[in-house]
Amino acid sequence: MTTDYIAEMLERIPDKLLTLDAWHRARGGRMVSFAGYQMPVQYEGVMAEHLWTRENAGLFDVSHMGQVLLTGEDPDGALETVVPGEIAKLPVNRMRYSLLLGEDGGVLDDLMITRRERDLYLVVNGACKYDDLAYMRETFPDEVVITLLDERALFALQGPKAGEALASLIPDVASLYFMQAGAFTLDDMSLWISRSGYTGEDGFEISVDCDHAAALADRLCAIDSVKPIGLGARDSLRLEAGLPLYGHDLDEDTSPIEGDLGFAISKRRRAEGGFAGAERVLGELTGGAPRKRVGLAVEGRQPVREGAELFAGDRLVGKVTSGGFAPSLGAPIAMGMVTAAHAAIGTALEAEVRGKRIAVTVAAMPFVPHRYHRPTAA
Amino acid sequence: MSRYFTEEHEWVEVEGDIATVGITDYAQQQLGDVVFVDVPTEGKQFDKGDEAAVVESVKAASDVYSPVSGTIVEGNDVLADEPALVNTDPEGDGWFFKLELSDASELEGLMDEGAYKKYVAGL
């Protein structure tokens, strides 16, 4: 079969190496295969790196993610056909979390969209980037130009000392608030910096030309409060922050409402619709969805992992979509997708782990409060 | 007393017909921070290669296999409160369980310390 042959060939394609592959290895990074790349999963250990990020600042290499530009004629209009967010009125240098939707309203990816002077700049998941590009090329008019910036690296600098650390190199970044972005320079490097991230902490995502990536990482890690942090801690941090991970908590069958991401459907779009899957999504927005993503507090110390089935008595009511140990809390936590009737906070359920039932309770998220840098109310 | 090792990175210390089992320093380094250990209870019987215990790190769960056949005489209850002992003293206080050997000849198929070191160096 042709498709089997292609799948087999694809499996044999070796992982790509990050621009900073040697940089990570020299710093003790243990590299693992993830989203088609060799990625650093940890340096000194997930627990220590997680806690370091919550107290100081962690530097994550997230260059596997896709940086995409939309230019040409009316990219706003084209994008609004596949995302439920308000894009047309997004001000310059402001960004928005949104969802790429399929025709049936399932989530194909989650992404960050930033309006810049001359383009829309998107950051999409590494494992989805080529599918996202193919979908947009197929859906958008030919007049919209879609460009993958594969010559740029991407870093996330996250943690309560991230602001101070980055401002020690680039004082002007102090003017950014959460979900604002801009162009900055450091030495001879042109940087695109947003005040955003996926750990629940204050922090930045920094796009830099691959030729300058090592120099930038060295400048940042020379600051006492900054250490390189691996993907392992990135995952436990985002889980504590209650943030869904695409491919685990969200997938092409899950609607934004099931994913508990109703906030990503902007007011105008709720009234007008006009995006892929709007009928299902808006129907669930008013009438409720059959399932919902929830947080789960886990009794005892044993972690409950992705795939564990969730029960209310004898009744199978859902499954765990992400789970692990929360280093900041010293306890296991999880997220799951459960039937609407069992999604209320406080609902007692059981997770089945290797034949054993473990008590879990539907819990409010985030598990660890967000500490984004927002303007204080006057 | 003699100590044996498996390709799955368990160690076995034998004294008389009682074998103490744990995971090696190499294994704990690969696992990272251990946050939970499920050890078998007294009286359980295992054949060589059976899943006997579970060790969980921040990221993942791993099975620990019984390197030899026998009956559990003790699980290390201290690990319930101090799972990190597996990281700090994997080949000592961080042991998992003790079992009474039912077939001592199974030990012959295991590696000694020198052979295990060579095996790990080749991974």
HADDOCK unambig.tbl for C-alpha pairs under 7 A between the chains (distance, minus, plus):
assign (segid A and resid 45 and name CA) (segid B and resid 32 and name CA) 6.11 0.50 0.50
assign (segid A and resid 45 and name CA) (segid B and resid 33 and name CA) 6.84 0.50 0.50
assign (segid A and resid 47 and name CA) (segid B and resid 33 and name CA) 6.50 0.50 0.50
assign (segid A and resid 232 and name CA) (segid B and resid 59 and name CA) 6.83 0.50 0.50
assign (segid A and resid 301 and name CA) (segid B and resid 36 and name CA) 6.26 0.50 0.50
assign (segid A and resid 302 and name CA) (segid B and resid 36 and name CA) 5.62 0.50 0.50
assign (segid A and resid 324 and name CA) (segid B and resid 58 and name CA) 6.12 0.50 0.50
assign (segid A and resid 324 and name CA) (segid B and resid 59 and name CA) 6.30 0.50 0.50
assign (segid A and resid 325 and name CA) (segid B and resid 58 and name CA) 5.16 0.50 0.50
